[in-house]
Amino acid sequence: MFKNKGTVLRSLLAALLNALHTDQNDWFLPAHRRGIRGGMDPATELARTYLQRVVRWWAGKGTAAKAQRFSMYL
């Protein structure tokens, strides 16, 4: 069937290792920097609990909150 089985196996192994190597270029980055939101199968929409956490984190940090804080001192 093949003239030289060893050469075919070596080239197949080289192709597989090359493909594996290109997939791991950004694994040193944390998950949030790689763009992975939900692990193996990320949700298409953000969960409601996540949005509630973001709103709580952002509360009091916008320009309206700053203006309100400065008006207290006047």
C-alpha positions in Angstrom: 0.0 0.0 0.0 2.6 2.6 1.1 6.2 2.5 -0.1 7.7 3.5 3.3 5.5 3.2 6.3 8.0 4.8 8.7 8.0 8.0 6.6 4.2 8.2 6.5 4.0 7.7 10.3 6.7 10.3 11.0 5.0 12.9 8.8 1.6 12.2 10.4 3.2 12.5 13.9 4.9 15.7 12.9 1.6 17.2 11.6 -0.2 16.3 14.8 2.5 17.8 17.0 2.5 20.9 14.9 -1.2 21.3 15.2 -1.1 20.7 19.0 1.7 23.3 19.3 -0.3 26.0 17.6 -3.3 25.5 19.9 -1.2 26.2 23.0 0.2 29.6 22.1 -2.0 31.6 24.6 -2.4 29.1 27.4 -0.1 31.1 29.7 -2.8 33.8 29.8 -5.5 33.7 32.4 -9.0 32.6 31.2 -10.5 36.0 31.2 -7.7 37.3 29.0 -8.1 34.4 26.5 -11.8 35.3 26.0 -13.1 32.2 27.7 -16.2 33.0 29.6 -17.8 29.7 30.6 -15.4 26.9 30.3 -16.0 24.1 27.8 -19.3 25.5 26.5 -19.7 29.2 27.1 -23.2 30.6 27.3 -24.4 32.9 24.5 -25.7 35.4 27.0 -24.2 36.5 30.3 -26.0 35.0 33.3 -28.2 37.3 35.4 -26.1 36.7 38.5 -23.0 37.9 36.7 -24.8 41.1 35.6 -26.0 41.7 39.1 -22.4 41.4 40.4 -21.2 43.9 37.7 -23.9 46.4 38.6 -22.9 46.1 42.3 -19.2 46.5 41.5 -19.9 49.6 39.4 -22.3 51.2 41.8 -20.9 54.6 42.9 -18.1 54.7 40.4 -19.6 56.6 37.5 -19.6 60.3 36.6 -23.0 60.8 38.2 -21.8 59.3 41.5 -18.7 61.6 41.4 -20.9 64.7 40.9 -23.1 63.7 43.7 -20.1 63.2 46.1 -18.7 66.6 45.2 -22.0 68.3 45.7 -22.0 67.0 49.3 -18.9 69.1 50.1 -20.3 72.4 48.7 
